Amino acid sequence: MFSYALLEPGCYYLVQEKENEPVVMIHVSVVSDYCMYVHRYGETETMEWKKKTDSIHDILELLSDNVVREWQEVYNSSEGTYDYEEGEE
């Protein structure tokens, strides 16, 4: 078991927050004395405050800058792909 306190601001991680849950990518944006503001990229993107003491089942990987750049290209190119009404091209 790990906690959010191990994560560094400005970094992207692949984590499994609870056992048998899907892997999600998180980005630590802001760190205060007791909490962290994180972006979660799973099925949807969410932003939330987490206590540093909140548990993480597994920290799978700290993503390199190159991997983050590649992910951003894919993520940004697919944004809005499904946001059209029937009959639109």
C-alpha positions as CSV (number, residue, x, y, z in Angstrom):
1,M,0.0,0.0,0.0
2,F,1.2,3.5,-0.9
3,S,-0.1,7.0,-0.2
4,Y,-0.4,10.2,-2.2
5,A,2.4,11.7,-0.2
6,L,4.9,9.7,-2.3
7,L,3.8,11.5,-5.5
8,E,5.7,14.6,-6.8
9,P,4.0,17.7,-8.2
10,G,4.1,18.2,-11.9
11,C,4.5,14.4,-12.5
12,Y,2.2,11.9,-14.3
13,Y,1.7,8.5,-12.8
14,L,-0.1,5.3,-13.7
15,V,-1.8,4.0,-10.5
16,Q,-4.3,1.5,-9.3
17,E,-6.1,3.3,-6.5
18,K,-7.8,0.1,-5.2
19,E,-7.2,-3.5,-5.8
20,N,-8.9,-4.9,-8.9
21,E,-9.8,-1.4,-10.2
22,P,-8.7,-0.2,-13.6
23,V,-5.4,1.6,-14.0
24,V,-5.8,5.4,-14.2
25,M,-3.3,8.1,-15.0
26,I,-3.0,11.0,-12.5
27,H,-1.2,14.3,-12.7
28,V,-0.3,16.0,-9.5
29,S,-0.9,19.8,-10.0
30,V,-0.8,21.4,-6.6
31,V,0.6,20.3,-3.2
32,S,-0.3,21.9,0.1
33,D,0.8,20.9,3.6
34,Y,-1.9,18.2,3.9
35,C,-3.4,17.7,0.5
36,M,-2.8,17.4,-3.2
37,Y,-4.8,18.6,-6.2
38,V,-4.8,15.8,-8.8
39,H,-6.2,15.3,-12.3
40,R,-7.4,11.8,-12.9
41,Y,-7.6,10.5,-16.4
42,G,-9.7,7.3,-16.5
43,E,-13.0,6.9,-18.3
44,T,-13.5,10.6,-17.7
45,E,-11.2,13.4,-16.6
46,T,-11.8,14.5,-13.0
47,M,-10.0,17.0,-10.8
48,E,-10.0,16.6,-7.0
49,W,-8.2,17.2,-3.8
50,K,-6.8,14.1,-2.1
51,K,-5.3,13.9,1.4
52,K,-1.6,13.0,1.3
53,T,-2.5,10.1,3.7
54,D,-5.1,8.7,1.2
55,S,-4.1,5.2,0.1
56,I,-3.1,4.0,-3.3
57,H,-3.0,0.3,-3.9
58,D,-0.2,0.4,-6.4
59,I,1.9,3.0,-8.1
60,L,2.7,1.2,-11.4
61,E,4.8,3.8,-13.1
62,L,6.1,7.4,-13.1
63,L,5.7,8.4,-16.8
64,S,8.6,9.9,-18.7
65,D,8.2,13.2,-20.5
66,N,8.3,11.4,-23.9
67,V,5.4,9.1,-22.9
68,V,3.4,12.0,-21.6
69,R,3.9,13.9,-24.8
70,E,2.8,10.9,-26.9
71,W,-0.3,10.4,-24.6
72,Q,-1.2,14.1,-25.0
73,E,-1.0,13.9,-28.8
74,V,-3.4,10.9,-28.7
75,Y,-5.7,12.4,-26.0
76,N,-6.0,15.8,-27.7
77,S,-6.5,14.3,-31.2
78,S,-9.4,12.1,-30.0
79,E,-11.1,14.8,-27.9
80,G,-14.5,15.6,-29.4
81,T,-14.3,12.6,-31.7
82,Y,-17.7,11.4,-30.4
83,D,-19.2,14.9,-29.8
84,Y,-21.5,15.2,-32.9
85,E,-25.1,14.9,-33.4
86,E,-26.7,12.4,-35.7
87,G,-26.8,13.7,-39.3
88,E,-23.6,15.8,-38.9
89,E,-20.4,14.9,-40.7
